[in-house]
Amino acid sequence: MPTAPRDVEPRLLRAFAAVAETLHFTRAAGRLYVAQQALSRDIRRLERELGAELFVRTTRQVRLTAEGERLLPYARRVLAAYDDLAAAADPRTRPLLVDVGARYSTGQRVLDAARAAAPELELVARFHSGLTGAAAEIAAGRLDVSFGRVAGLAPGTRAGLRHELVRLEPMAVLLPSAHPLAARTEVPLAALTGETLYAADGNAATAEWTDLARELFAAWDIRLAAPFPEIDGEAEFVRLVHKHGWSVLATTEFAPIPAMTLRPLTHPVPLSPVSLTWRHGLTHPGLTALRTAARKLAREHDWFHHPPDAWLPEADRVLYGPERGVSSAGSCDDLRAATGR
């Protein structure tokens, strides 16, 4: 009958390789930072487990037996594989996949700042169109971090995420340059009464954004543009905006669009809360770098400014309204949660 496979502890193989390469127990013990007695004990245990003598020891020298010579290349390959396994599991060597939504976005600014502060880390950008879609990717393990409106996520989705407020981002309207309102420096919400605005209705990946728009539009009798399939990429967005003549609900952090004018919304100032979100249990130095960068940017640029006449959806007001005492830290979690300390 076949014998059961023999499991050998990596520590024993490291002890064997160190002695085989130095042919000296004292020097091998020093290389491994262990006592010589402990090293000798590990070698004897390995010999018992393998049923073979690996070294010939005399008072003057140590040399490999034939069995030891045969084992050495195999031991080296096994130890190299263990080292590769440890490196693959080490979060310091694994790229962190970060969804920033779009090239012009609060998320991209945070990512840029984190990369500048920690250039030794690999933070890889992804460009999902909304947090609803990105959250599904995070849950599936295909994405690590994203940015967006947490309050618009389904409760079951939010349960698997941790989040930290990054910014209360003022909202804006993107208008065709020939639109009468484009001549203004800012657009009061009341001036949009009766207008039709595109707000990604029909794109399941951005449901949290459309939900915000629907609540805002209802208060000022603004029409939501008819549902349209998900738009893939900035170039296609520009083409469709021009073809359909859409005015677009946006934020003040938005890519320049040819023949379109971006104007902040006022009276009141509608705010779109942007939170950094990540999978519960994730520990990675890149996550710490992102959170640190976000907090620094928030302090420097007053990203938690809450105008007296600010408007927030009810669900967001519960999380981030002034009565919640949102500070310059803007934190919903302690920084130690991301570092594992």
Protein Blocks (a to p, Z undefined) as FASTA:
>chain_A
ZZddddddfklmmmmmmmmmnopaklmmmmnopafklmmmmmmmmmmmnopafbdcdfkb
ccddfklmmmmmmmmmmmmmmmmmmmmmmmklpccdddehiabdfklmmmmmmmmmmmmb
ccdddddfbfklmmmmmmnopafbdcddfklpcfklmmmpccddfbdcdddddddfklmk
lmpmbdcfklmgoiacdehiaiaklmmmmmmmmmmmmmnopacdddddddedjklmmmmm
mmnopacdddfbdcddehiacdddehiaddddddddddehiacfklmmmmmmmmmmmmmn
opmbccfkbccdfklmmmmmmklopafkopabdfklmnoZZ
